[in-house]
Amino acid sequence: MTKNDFRKLKTIVDSLSDKKGINIMAFDVDEQSGYTDYMVFVTGTSIQHNKTMGDAVARALKTDGFSRPVQEGDKKSKWILIDSGDAVVNVMLDEIRSYYDLEALWAECEKIDIESL
């Protein structure tokens, strides 16, 4: 994904928003990570909500013509990781998101204004 092409990121964020994801955040981590361009975080209200959001992201990416992402975590997971290559999505319960505080790792990176996508 090029820096000016936010189509995949928009697909991901829209999918999470449609499924009522909480506190969706996206960071441009390209210069710091070396393996992805964008890191996305979202909180789910339950394990089932996490699964629903993960499945919705995978389905939306496929529908919009992107290759199917690799998904780690199963239907009983408190944390699901979706790797679509140039965007990595972390779907977590609040307790897991708070405990690991991964956003702090990317605090130096540019935060994407997801409302403008």
N, C-alpha and C positions, 0 to 999 in steps of 0.2 A: 504494500500500500504506500503510495507516495504521500508526502506530507500534506499535500493539498487535496488528496482524495480521502474524504472521511466517510465514504459510502459504507464500508464494512463496519466501521465504528458506529455509524448511525443505525445500521441494521441491528447491531448488538444492543445498543442503548434503548432503541425503540422496543425491542423484544422484551427486555428486562422491565421497562416502564409499563408496557402493556400487561405484564403479569404482576404488577404492583410491587416491584422490587423497591426496597427502602435504601435511601442514602447512596444512590448510584454515583460513583466517582470514577473519572478516567484521567490517566496521566500519560504524557508523552515521555516515554522512557528510552527512546531509540539511542540516544547518545550514551546513556549509562548502562543499558542492559546487554547489548550485544546479541540478543536472541529474539527480541520482539520490539515493535514500535510503540504499542500502547498496552497499558495495564489497566484493567477495569475491575472495580470492586462493587459488590452489591450485597445487601443483607436480606435474608429471607426470614420469614416468621416461624417456619417449621421445616422439618426435614422434607416433608412433601412439597412445600413451597419451593425449597431449593431444587428438588428434582424437576418440578414443573418449569422453573426458570431455565434450568440447564437444558432440558429437552426443547424448550421454546427457542432458545438461542441457536441450537444445532439445526432445528427445522427452518428457522428464518434465514440462516446463512445459506443453507442448501437451496431454499426457495429463491433467494436473491442471486443465485448463480455462483456462490463461493463454494470451495471444496469443503467437505464435511470435516469439522474439527475433531481433534482428539479430546475425549472427555474422561477425566479421572474422578472417581467417586461413584458410588452406586446409590440405589434408592434408599439406603439407610444412612447416607453421609451428611454430616454437619457442614462439610466443606466440599464443594465440587469445583474442579478446575477445568476450564475449557480452553484448549490451546488451538487457536485458528491460525497460527503462524505469526502474522504481524499484529495480532491482538490476543492477549491472554485475559480471560475472565475468571474472577474468583467469586463464587457464590457461597456465602457463609452465613451461618447463624450468628446472631449478635455476640454471643459469648465467645465464639471462636474468633470473630473479627476483632473484638476488643483484646483478647488474649495475645494474638499474634501481631496486631497493629502493623500490618504490612505497609499501609500507607506511609508510615514514618520512614520506611526504606526509600521511598520515592519522593520525599518531601522537597528535595532540591529540584525535582523535575517540574516542568510546566503542567499545571492542572488544566485539563480541557474543559471548556464551558460547554457542558452537554446540552444546555438549553438552546444553544446557537446551532446545533447540528441540525 
